[in-house]
Amino acid sequence: MVQGEQIRIRGEGYAPNGIVTVTVHEQDAVTHQLGTVTADANGDINAVVTLPLDVAETLVLFQALGPDSDGGDRALTRLADAAAGLVVCEAPAAPSVVVTSPADGRVYDFAEELVADYSCEFGGEPVTCLASVAVGDPISTTTPGTYQFSVVGVAPDGITTTAVTHTYQVLDPVVLDDPLAGYAVFGTRRVELGRDASVISGNVGVNEAATSGAANLVVSRGAMVGEATTTEADWIRVEKDAVVHDVAYNTLTNLGTILGAQSTPLIVPLVSLAPVPEVMAGTSDVEIRAGEVAVLHPGAYRNVVVHQGAVVTFTGGKYQLASLSIDRDASIEFAADTVLEIAGALDVDMDVTVGPQVGSEAQVRIVVVGFDSVDEMGVLIPVAQFNSGIQITAIVEAFNGTLRVDDGGKVVGSLRAALIVIGKDVEITLPG
């Protein structure tokens, strides 16, 4: 037994609320006082004392001395090998701790959803747990490395467990070849660049052959596709006052200006695309009130609505939603690399900003897997709609439907969908 070790002392027959002195005696007559204990209203003692110094292995006797109910002294003792009314527990009972998540030795993918889960019990009843993350809260997996997660249980009398520690690893992000890495705008069936729209950098392409006897890549009047770019599709139509550089095509209708090389024929499809992912949205809705500042951690949610002027920070990782609706003047910020998957529709109102938090270099990918719909008048509702004046820094994909960016928007990133409609004066830049 060593200094600092805790000893539980139990006994009975003392005067109610009497002060009981606990000592330990060695064979060489050395006596060590362990402290005092106050008996309860029934004259019982049940407490924990701490050894003040190292005690030799020749320890032979514990003693608890205090007044009895008749005014005399009561001394309960216990020899090291025989009980005499005083109970000494050399290992005081402590809570049990079970850590379910993170799992010990588990390897987690980068940005994989990880939620803390653990419990502490004492005498069959739940007690307080101490840990760095509360049960049900997310544990970040956006920084690769090896980590430890510890939980300590606390009994009602203050006795704590030795920490239960799980070690886990977060892998580096998987970097897959992106066949669309060079495209600022890529449609699988059709792309329309609106009047006076401009693609500053990055290619513009349409994957499939034209149908219905019409061009499937239209560069409208006054639109421009910048230097060191290629505009490629089965059938390209360049309207009056439009400017493009290199073009690759099978059919070309040119009423504008081509400043670069022309290449024909063109093999379509241009690339082979992976299937759209399956999105497992959650069951809880999230509503951010007008003007509110909020944080959204990675996980699965149902319908997420961000009202006017709100600011929402996505902390990074993987999110799976049923739908996302953002009212005007709101701001969506990303603190770390994020994949945002939406099973239904994405609706972004006027003058909304979507992109990395100031000072962050977060890479943001928004994947919309829903389909277009029609209103009661039969008008098409795009599955991914960005209204006028938006500013977005991200890759946005909607390969099952239409992606529309209305007038005056600015995009830094890449737009990818089955059909893409770009409004007037929209500016698109592919980074790098």
C-alpha positions in Angstrom: 0.0 0.0 0.0 1.4 3.4 -1.0 0.9 7.0 -0.4 -2.2 8.4 -2.0 -4.0 5.1 -2.1 -7.7 5.3 -1.2 -9.2 3.0 1.5 -12.9 2.6 2.3 -13.8 2.3 6.0 -17.1 1.0 7.2 -18.3 0.4 10.8 -21.3 0.8 13.1 -22.2 1.4 16.8 -20.8 4.9 17.2 -22.5 7.9 18.7 -24.7 9.6 16.2 -22.6 12.3 14.4 -19.6 11.3 16.5 -16.1 12.0 15.3 -14.2 8.7 14.6 -10.4 8.7 14.2 -9.0 6.1 11.8 -5.4 4.9 12.3 -3.2 2.1 10.9 -0.7 0.3 13.1 2.4 -1.6 12.0 4.1 -4.4 13.9 6.9 -2.2 15.0 4.3 -0.1 16.9 4.5 2.8 14.4 1.0 4.4 14.2 -0.2 6.4 11.2 -3.4 8.5 11.4 -5.5 8.3 8.2 -8.0 11.0 9.2 -11.3 11.4 10.9 -14.8 10.3 9.8 -18.1 11.6 11.0 -20.7 9.0 11.9 -24.2 9.4 10.5 -27.4 9.8 12.5 -27.5 6.0 13.0 -23.9 5.9 14.3 -22.6 4.3 11.1 -19.4 5.2 9.3 -18.8 4.7 5.6 -16.1 6.8 4.1 -13.0 6.8 2.1 -9.6 7.9 3.6 -6.3 8.3 1.8 -3.0 6.9 3.0 -0.7 9.8 3.8 2.6 7.9 3.3 4.0 4.6 2.2 3.0 1.8 4.6 5.3 -1.2 5.0 4.1 -4.7 4.1 4.3 -5.5 7.9 0.9 -3.7 8.3 -1.2 -5.6 10.8 -4.1 -3.5 12.2 -6.6 -0.8 11.2 -8.5 0.9 14.0 -11.5 3.2 14.0 -11.8 4.9 17.5 -14.7 7.2 18.5 -17.5 7.7 21.1 -20.2 5.2 21.4 -23.9 6.0 22.1 -23.4 5.5 25.9 -20.6 8.1 26.2 -17.8 5.7 26.2 -15.2 4.8 23.6 -15.7 2.4 20.7 -12.7 1.0 18.9 -13.3 -1.3 15.9 -10.3 -3.0 14.5 -9.3 -5.3 11.7 -6.2 -7.3 11.5 -4.7 -7.8 8.1 -5.9 -11.4 8.1 -9.0 -11.3 10.4 -12.1 -9.2 10.7 -13.2 -7.9 14.0 -16.2 -5.6 13.3 -14.3 -3.0 11.1 -14.6 -3.5 7.4 -11.6 -2.3 5.3 -11.9 -2.3 1.5 -8.4 -1.8 0.0 -10.0 -1.2 -3.4 -13.0 1.2 -3.0 -15.8 0.5 -5.4 -15.7 2.7 -8.5 -18.1 3.3 -11.3 -18.0 1.1 -14.4 -17.4 2.8 -17.7 -18.4 1.5 -21.2 -17.2 3.4 -24.3 -19.0 2.4 -27.4 -17.8 5.1 -29.8 -15.2 5.8 -30.9 -14.4 2.1 -31.0 -11.0 1.1 -29.7 -8.5 0.4 -32.5 -11.0 1.5 -35.2 -9.8 3.2 -38.4 -12.2 5.9 -39.6 -12.3 7.4 -43.1 -11.6 11.1 -43.6 -14.8 13.0 -42.8 -16.6 9.9 -41.8 -19.5 10.5 -39.3 -18.4 9.8 -35.8 -20.5 10.4 -32.7 -19.5 10.0 -29.1 -21.3 7.2 -27.2 -20.5 6.0 -23.7 -22.0 5.3 -20.3 -21.0 5.2 -16.6 -22.8 3.2 -13.8 -22.3 2.7 -10.1 -24.4 0.2 -8.2 -26.6 -0.4 -11.2 -27.5 3.3 -11.5 -26.1 5.8 -14.1 -23.6 8.3 -12.7 -21.7 11.3 -14.1 -19.2 10.7 -16.9 -16.3 13.1 -17.6 -15.1 13.3 -21.3 -14.0 15.9 -23.8 -17.1 15.3 -26.0 -20.7 14.8 -24.7 -22.7 11.8 -25.6 -24.4 12.3 -28.9 -22.1 15.1 -30.1 -19.9 14.7 -33.1 -16.2 13.9 -33.0 -14.2 15.6 -35.8 -12.7 13.3 -38.4 -11.5 16.0 -40.7 -7.8 16.0 -39.5 -5.9 12.8 -40.3 -3.9 11.2 -37.4 -4.1 8.9 -34.4 -6.2 10.0 -31.4 -7.2 9.0 -27.9 -10.6 9.4 -26.4 -10.9 9.0 -22.6 -13.9 8.7 -20.3 -13.9 8.8 -16.4 -16.8 7.8 -14.2 -17.6 9.6 -11.0 -19.4 7.9 -8.1 -21.7 9.8 -5.8 -19.1 9.9 -3.1 -16.5 11.3 -5.5 -14.6 8.1 -6.2 -13.5 8.1 -9.9 -12.4 5.3 -12.2 -9.1 5.1 -13.9 -9.8 6.6 -17.4 -11.1 4.2 -20.0 -9.2 5.2 -23.2 -9.9 4.2 -26.8 -7.3 4.9 -29.5 -8.5 5.4 -33.0 -7.2 6.6 -36.3 -8.4 9.0 -39.0 -7.2 8.3 -42.5 -6.0 10.9 -45.1 -8.7 12.0 -47.5 -9.0 9.7 -50.6 -8.2 11.7 -53.7 -9.9 10.2 -56.7 -9.3 11.0 -60.3 -11.8 13.6 -61.3 -12.6 13.3 -65.0 -14.2 16.8 -64.9 -11.3 18.5 -63.2 -10.7 20.9 -66.1 -14.3 21.9 -66.6 -15.9 25.1 -65.3 -19.2 24.1 -66.8 -20.1 20.5 -67.8 -23.6 19.2 -68.8 -24.4 15.7 -69.7 -27.2 16.7 -72.1 -27.2 20.5 -72.6 -25.6 23.8 -71.6 -26.9 27.3 -72.2 -24.5 30.2 -71.5 -26.8 33.3 -71.1 -26.4 36.7 -72.6 -23.2 38.5 -71.6 -22.2 35.6 -69.3 -18.5 34.9 -69.1 -16.4 31.8 -68.3 -13.1 33.3 -67.2 -11.2 30.1 -66.9 -12.0 26.4 -67.3 -13.5 24.4 -70.2 -17.2 24.2 -71.2 -18.5 20.8 -72.4 -21.5 18.7 -73.1 -21.1 14.9 -72.7 -23.8 13.4 -74.9 -24.8 13.7 -78.5 -27.3 16.4 -79.5 -31.0 15.4 -79.9 -34.2 17.0 -81.2 -32.4 18.7 -84.1 -30.9 21.5 -82.0 -27.5 22.5 -80.7 -26.7 21.2 -77.2 -24.2 23.8 -76.3 -25.4 27.4 -76.8 -23.1 30.5 -76.3 -25.6 33.3 -76.3 -25.2 36.8 -77.6 -22.3 38.7 -75.9 -21.2 35.7 -73.9 -17.5 34.9 -73.6 -15.4 31.8 -72.9 -11.9 32.9 -71.9 -8.4 32.2 -73.2 -6.7 28.8 -72.8 -10.1 27.1 -72.8 -12.0 24.6 -74.9 -15.7 24.7 -75.7 -16.7 21.2 -76.8 -19.9 19.5 -77.7 -21.6 17.4 -80.4 -23.3 20.6 -81.7 -22.2 24.1 -80.7 -24.0 27.3 -81.5 -22.1 30.5 -81.1 -24.5 33.5 -81.4 -23.8 37.0 -82.5 -21.2 39.0 -80.5 -20.3 35.9 -78.6 -16.6 35.0 -78.2 -15.0 31.6 -77.7 -11.5 30.3 -78.0 -10.7 26.6 -78.9 -13.7 24.6 -80.1 -14.2 20.9 -80.6 -17.4 19.7 -82.3 -19.2 17.6 -84.8 -21.6 20.4 -85.9 -20.9 24.1 -85.5 -23.2 27.0 -86.0 -21.1 30.1 -85.7 -22.5 33.7 -85.7 -19.9 35.0 -83.4 -16.1 34.9 -83.0 -13.8 31.9 -82.6 -10.3 33.0 -81.6 -8.7 29.6 -81.2 -8.3 26.3 -82.9 -11.2 24.3 -84.3 -11.3 20.5 -84.0 -13.7 18.0 -85.6 -14.9 15.3 -85.5 -15.5 14.9 -81.7 -16.0 11.5 -80.0 -18.9 11.6 -77.6 -19.5 10.9 -74.9 -16.5 12.9 -73.7 -16.0 11.1 -70.4 -17.4 8.2 -68.4 -19.1 9.3 -65.2 -19.6 7.4 -62.0 -23.2 6.9 -60.8 -24.7 9.5 -58.5 -24.4 8.5 -54.8 -27.2 7.2 -52.7 -28.1 9.7 -50.0 -29.3 8.5 -46.6 -31.0 11.6 -45.2 -31.9 11.9 -41.6 -35.2 12.3 -39.8 -34.8 15.6 -38.0 -35.5 18.9 -39.6 -33.3 21.9 -39.0 -34.6 25.5 -39.2 -32.3 28.5 -38.7 -34.3 31.7 -37.9 -33.9 35.0 -39.7 -30.7 36.7 -38.7 -29.5 33.8 -36.5 -25.9 32.7 -36.3 -25.7 28.9 -36.1 -23.3 26.0 -36.4 -24.2 22.7 -38.2 -22.1 19.6 -37.5 -21.7 16.8 -39.9 -24.4 14.2 -40.0 -27.7 13.2 -41.5 -30.6 15.6 -41.4 -34.0 15.9 -43.1 -35.1 19.3 -44.4 -32.7 22.2 -43.6 -34.2 25.7 -44.0 -32.0 28.8 -43.6 -34.1 32.0 -43.3 -33.2 35.5 -44.4 -30.0 37.0 -43.3 -28.9 34.0 -41.2 -25.3 32.8 -41.1 -24.7 29.1 -40.8 -21.2 27.5 -40.4 -20.8 23.9 -41.6 -17.9 22.7 -39.5 -16.7 20.2 -42.2 -17.1 16.6 -43.0 -20.0 14.8 -44.7 -23.6 16.0 -44.6 -26.6 14.1 -46.0 -29.9 16.1 -46.3 -33.3 15.5 -47.7 -33.4 19.1 -49.0 -31.8 22.5 -48.5 -33.5 25.9 -48.8 -31.7 29.2 -48.3 -33.5 32.5 -48.1 -32.1 35.8 -49.4 -29.1 37.5 -47.9 -28.2 34.4 -45.9 -24.6 33.1 -45.8 -23.4 29.5 -45.7 -19.8 29.1 -44.6 -17.6 26.0 -44.5 -14.9 25.8 -41.9 -13.2 22.7 -43.4 -13.4 20.4 -46.3 -17.1 19.4 -46.8 -19.2 17.0 -48.9 -22.8 18.1 -48.8 -25.2 15.5 -50.4 -28.8 16.4 -50.9 -31.4 13.7 -51.8 -34.0 16.2 -53.0 -33.8 19.8 -54.1 -31.5 22.7 -53.5 -33.1 26.1 -53.6 -31.0 29.2 -53.1 -32.6 32.7 -53.0 -31.2 36.0 -54.1 -27.9 37.5 -52.8 -26.8 34.4 -50.9 -23.2 33.6 -50.3 -22.0 30.0 -50.2 -18.4 29.1 -49.7 -15.4 28.7 -47.4 -15.2 30.6 -44.2 -13.0 33.7 -44.3 -9.4 32.5 -43.9 -10.3 28.9 -44.7 -9.1 27.0 -47.8 -11.9 24.4 -47.4 -12.8 22.4 -50.5 -16.6 22.2 -50.9 -18.6 19.8 -53.0 -22.4 20.0 -53.2 -24.0 16.9 -54.7 -27.7 17.2 -55.5 -29.2 13.8 -56.5 -32.9 14.7 -56.8 -34.9 15.3 -59.9 -36.6 18.3 -61.5 -40.3 18.9 -60.8 -43.1 21.0 -62.3 -45.5 23.5 -60.6 -49.3 23.6 -60.9 -48.9 25.6 -64.2 -46.6 23.0 -65.7 -43.5 25.2 -65.3 -40.2 23.3 -64.8 -38.6 23.7 -61.3 -34.9 23.0 -61.5 -33.6 20.6 -58.8 -30.7 23.0 -58.2 -31.7 26.6 -58.3 -29.5 29.6 -57.6 -31.4 32.9 -57.9 -29.9 36.3 -59.0 -26.9 37.8 -57.3 -25.6 34.7 -55.6 -21.9 34.2 -54.8 -20.8 30.6 -54.6 -17.4 29.0 -54.2 -17.8 25.2 -54.6 -18.2 22.3 -57.0 -22.0 21.8 -57.5 -23.4 18.7 -59.2 -26.9 17.8 -60.2 -26.6 15.0 -62.7 -30.3 13.9 -62.4 -31.7 17.3 -63.4 -31.3 21.0 -64.1 -28.9 23.4 -62.5 -29.8 27.0 -63.0 -27.9 30.1 -62.0 -29.9 33.4 -62.5 -28.6 36.8 -63.6 -25.6 38.4 -62.0 -24.3 35.5 -60.1 -20.6 34.8 -59.5 -19.3 31.2 -59.3 -15.7 30.2 -58.3 -15.6 26.5 -58.9 -17.4 24.1 -61.2 -21.0 23.5 -62.3 -22.0 20.0 -63.4 -25.5 18.7 -64.2 -27.7 17.0 -66.8 -28.9 20.4 -68.0 -27.2 23.7 -67.1 -28.8 27.1 -67.6 -26.6 30.2 -67.0 -28.3 33.6 -66.7 -27.3 37.0 -68.0 -24.0 38.5 -66.7 -23.1 35.4 -64.7 -19.3 35.1 -64.2 -17.7 31.7 -63.7 -14.1 31.0 -62.8 -12.4 27.6 -62.3 -9.7 28.0 -59.7 -6.1 27.0 -60.5 
